[in-house]
Amino acid sequence: MPRLLDARRWRTTAFFLVLACVVATQVAPAASVQQVARQQQEQEQEEQDPDERVAGEEPPEGFDGSDSGTTTLLLTPSRFDVAIGSRVRLTLSVLNANDLRRLPVTIRFDPKVLQLVSVDLGDAWDLRPEPVFLHDSSRPGELVVGLAQLNRDDPGIFGFAEVLELEFRAIGHGNAGLVLDRFAAISGGATGRETIALAAEIVVR
């Protein structure tokens, strides 16, 4: 007799199916006055003087905020030295984004050293409509996240933005590298911009 899948496997399977649909779905473009206005707004954002950026949009010290044609994902701070029992908060940011509308990413870590406490939207969404936000941490040492802005009239992300806030608890001694995997910065045209990722390290003593 076939063995029935348990509830956890059904939930995990359903999550990945929904995430795949969010990342793959693209509304067919249509010429409209709203689209023209949005394109003009995007052009103005790209030409904006760095000195006129609003608070919270400055890239971390040591990183160039100019558009190099490559989007960077980075976790900051990039290194922690903590004691067992401590909690650490990290920010997942994008640098040099260009109309970013979809961001799937997997964050891997050592489950013997770190325990995920929480994952929340970052400051990037304080002044814009919240995206579809899916996350799954059912597998030890792995956090899968999917962010998507499905409304084409909502502004995409340009330049630097803090997209996620993560909190971990140190539960064991060792060096725990947090590695970004299976990521893509997808623009409003459903094209994947060249993207690199910078890891972080938490040392628990």
N, C-alpha and C positions, 0 to 999 in steps of 0.2 A: 504494500500500500504506500503511495507517495507520502513523503514526510511534509507536513505543513510548515511554511516559513513562520518563524516567531515574529512577535510584534515589532521588535527592534529592527530586524532586517527589512520588514515592510516599510517602516518609517524611513530608513536610510535609502531604500530604493526609490520611494516616492520623492524624497528630497532631491536626489540627483536628477530625476526626470524633470521636476519643476525647474531646477537650476539650469538644465540644458535648454529648456524652452525659453527661459528668460534671456539667456545669452544669445540664442540663435534667432529669436524673433526680431524681425525688422519691419516696421511699417513702411509700405511703399511710399516714396516721396511724391508730393503733389505740389505743383506750382501754386502759390497763394501769397496774398499780401502779408500774412503772418510769417511765412518762410522768408520773404524778402527782408522784413523787419528784423527777424532773428539773425540773418546773415550779416546785416549791417551792424547789429549789436556785437556779434562775434568779432567782426573786423575791428571795431572800436576797442574791444578788450585786448586783442592781440597787439594793437598799436599803443596801448596805454603805457604811460611813463612809469617805470618801476617805482619812482618816488610817490606816485599817486595811489598805490595799492592800499586797500583797506587793511586795518589791523588784523593780524592772524594769517596774512597771505605772504609773509616774507619767508623765503626758504631758510633752512638751518644754516648756521655759520659754516663756511667752508664749501658751500655748494653754490654753483652759478645758476642764477635764475633765468638767464637768457635761453631762448629756444634753440636747442642744438639739433633738433630733428629726432631726438630719442627721449622717450618718457622713462623716468626712473622711479621705481618703488623703493622706499627705504623705511626701515624701522629706527625710531629714535626714542631715547638715547641708544647708541649702537653697542654700548657695553655697560653692564651692571656688575658690581661686586657686593653680594649680600649674604646675610646669615640665614640659616634654615628657619622657616616660619615667617620670613619677611614677604611682603607683597611688593610687586614691581609693576609699574604702569608704562606701557610703550604706546607710541603713536605710529600708525601706518600712514605714510604720506605719499603723494605723487608729486613729482617735479617735472616741469616742462610738459604738462598735459596740454592737449589740443582738442577741445570739444569732447572731452572724456564723458562717455555716457554709460559704458558697461565695464565692470571690472571683476572678473572672476580671479580668485587667488586662493592658494592653499598654503597655510603656514604650518611648518613641521617643527617639532621640538621634542626633547627627551622627556617622556612621561615619568621617568624615575627621578628626575630632578625638578621638573616644573609641573604644576597643575593649573589648568586654565580656570580662572575665576569668572571672568566676564568679557564680553565683546559688545561694543556699542558704536554707534555712528560718531564720527569725529566732527570737529568744528566747521568743516566744509559745508555741512548741511544746515547750519544755523540760519543762514540768510537765503536759502533756496529750498524748493520743495523736496521732501525726503524721498529717497529712491526706494525701489523694491529692495529689500534687505533680507537675504537668506543666509543662514549659517548652520553648520552641523559639526559637532565635536564628539560624535559617538565613537569614533575610532581613537584609541589611545595615541597621544602624540601628534594629532592631526586636527587642524581647524580648517574647514572648507567654507569659503565666503563667496557670495555672489551679490554684487551691487548693480542696479540697472535703473536708469531713468527712461521710462517708456513713453512719456509724453514729449513729443517732438517740440512742443512750444516752450518747454522748460529749458533754461540755459544749461549748457554743458559746462564742464570744468576746464578752465584754462590756467596754465602756469602752475603755481604751487598750491596744494590744498591738503589738509589733514582729513583723511577719509574714515579712519577707524581708530578707536581707542581700545587697547587690550590690557587686561590685568591678569597677572599670574601670581601664584604662591610658590615659594621655594620649599620643596618637600624632601630634597635629598642632596647630598654633596656631589659636586662635579661641575663640569663645564657644559652648559646647555646652549647650543647654537640654535637660533631661530632662523629657519631657512624658508624663503619664499619660493613656491613652486607652482607650476601649472597656472601661470598668470597671463593676462592679456589686457592691454589698454585699448578699448574699442570705441571709435568715434561715432558721431551721428550718422556717418555714411556707412556704418557697419564694417569699416576697415580697421584692421589691427595695426596700430602704430608700433614701430620698433621699440621694445621695452626691455630694460634691464632691471635687476633687483639687487639690493644690498642687504646682507644678513645682519643680524645682531647677535650678541653673546651675553649670557648671564652666567656668572661664576658664583657658585654657592659654596661657602666655606663652613 
